[in-house]
Amino acid sequence: MYRFLGLLSLLLLLAGCAGSPPLETRGVMQSVTPGQAEAEFRRLEGTRVLWGGVIVSSRNLRETTRLEILAFPLDNRQRPRTEADPLGRFLAEQAGYLETQDYAPGREVTLTGTLTATREGKIGEAGYTYPFVRVGQLHLWPEPQREPEPRFHFGIGVIFGN
C-alpha cells in the first residue's frame, strides 16, 4: 500500500514539473534568429520560425493583437532562457483578441509563426527594423512562483548604553 502511494506521489510530482507540451515544430526553421531574419529577409520571407522571449509591449488592434518581444534562445522545453544574451526584437501578430493584462510586459512567451515582413520602428530615439511574424501557435508561460515572505521575524537585540 505504501509503495503504491509513494509511486502515485512520484508520478504526480513529475507531472507537475513537466511544464506545457512543446509547440509543433514540423516544418519550422529553428536556427533562424530575429537578427538573421532582419538581415536576410528577402531569402527568409515565408519561413516558419520558432521564437520566444519577453514581452516588451502588447497592443490590441482592430482584428489582431500585436506583441513586441525581446527574443532569447530557447531551452529544451522551448522556454526563453532569459539569463542568456538577447537575440534582438521582433513583432508578432496574433489573430483575434488577447488580454493585454495577461500578455503584459515582462511575461515570457514562445511561438511558432511565419515571417511575413519587416517593419520600421523605434526603440527610444533609435531606428529599428523589426522582423514581423504572423503567429501560428502561441504559448504564454506561467509567471515564476515567488517564495512567500515570512510573516514573523525573530531576532535578538543587544543595546549598549553610554
Buried (B, 14 or more C-beta within 10 A) or exposed (E): EEEEEEEEEEEEEEEEEEEEEBBEBEEBBEEBBBBBBBBEBEEBBEBBBBBBBBBBEBEBEEEBBBBBBBBBBBEEEBBBBEEEEBBBBBBBBBEEEBEBEEBEEEBBBBBBBBBBEBBEEEEEEEEBBBBBBBBBBBBBBEEEEEEEEEEEEEEEEEEEEE
